[in-house]
């Protein structure tokens, strides 16, 4: 079955452009379009899409509030945030609110379609060109939240190490090479830590790793150990 997509943007031309790109794919289907956050929340509940392409800056209810309401529903669709601003503070807040991905609006059509498919499959995605700057600007130095600190205590030392590497941007193959284990073993650790932390994907795991101070910009596992993270 085709992945059902809801497109949300306050600019009609932009919204129509995204919808045309997505709807042209045989495995994707646009089920609705919304021009503001309130309409997006209502349509997400009514149409039950698999993925919501969400603009952040909109009049009335913005995309951040809408993301929190949509992603906060355990059975709700996954949200892929689209923004013009690669260092928009609201983007990080959207990820904290439960968004499964972040992509710039000037991304190539192929990258947009790939992102939709990745998010629909249950994984998360961040725009690689801006992820480091985004995290450095809005997570570095942020005070750890008590509930996230407690969450890390549920992990084994190996799972904490895997979480560190996830937040560093490594894929499963790269993590396996770093740790000297198979990709299958890495997947087992990833699934276990996501389950223990109550997270949906690697994006949320990355946010939590920075929230807790487990990882900071430009740190290494050795530095992490010296800081007691």
Helices and strands as residue ranges (DSSP letters): E 3-8, H 12-23, E 28-34, H 37-47, E 51-55, H 63-71, E 78-83, H 89-96, E 101-104, H 109-120, E 125-126, H 131-138, H 146-152, H 157-167, H 172-179, H 183-197, H 202-212, H 221-227
